[in-house]
């Protein structure tokens, strides 16, 4: 009986992670000289200005991976950008295999 309950709980967690919970995305940048990591926190489209933060919790969160990829592409090319995705285990770098 306890084995069946265990399997049901594991199946429920898997179903929640796979089908119910939505992934979240954010854009992380690495300074090519210092190696310091910063996250995109604000975009001003009128004056074409970007704001960055070192606080991970203040980063701009996207619910759509294509939108995060769009913002990563318009950041100046001398800055290394990485898209991070939040899964059940926390934030992980997107591996480049597409969204």
Secondary structure, DSSP 8 states (H G I E B T S, - for coil): -HHHHHHHHHHHHHHIIIIIS--EEEEEEE-TTT--EEEEEEEETTTTEEEEES-GGGS--BS-HHHHHHHHHHS-TTSEEEEEEEETTEEEE--SS--
